[in-house]
Amino acid sequence: MASNQVDQADKSPQGQDEFDNPPRGPVGVHRGPKSLGVRALPYLIVVLLAVVCGIGVWAGVSGILPWQQQKPTSTTQVIRKPSASKDSTSTPSERNEATTAPSTPPAQTPSQTSPTPAPVVNRNTQVLVVNGTRTSGYAASKRQVLVNAGYGAVTASNPTGNLPAANVVRYQNEADKATAQDVANQLGIAQVEQSAAAGSPIEVVLVQ
């Protein structure tokens, strides 16, 4: 009976103290280690404060915030120096040579050369027609052909020397070459040659 009373006295509020129901976990000097986040929080605060202070110093010195775009305050002008002229860099002797050097005339191109004069046919040149054939009046008939062509000084004659092998028109001077060629064309003669032995400025020898 006495033991029941002691048990009831122990369970009463007056008989309990703080050691009867101790808190869970370590208490006092026996507390456990703090978490990583709790330990790093002071350092993060210090870093953030340093960043804010740095931004404030930058804004105070430059007048702008780092994330604001800086506008150019002035434009750069490029000034080109005028290049020195050729006259200013040349020496006095070179300038004198340039002023005193004679100009060379341009060479004539083929289109600028004077054209060669066309051969001139002189129908007033004396023409002698020699009949070396056995046909009578043959030289006279050829003379008439030349007269009809406009020749005014044509004479028919008989041969006095050796005869060529074929019909030929001879001329004495180079100036009569064009006229001799025209006579040959009028009479249908192919051979034309220059000969000092011709009996006239132009001589026609007919053998056929």
Salt bridges, closest charged atoms under 4 A:
ASP182 OD2 - ARG123 NH2 3.45
GLU193 OE2 - ARG170 NE 3.50
GLU203 OE1 - ARG170 NH1 3.83
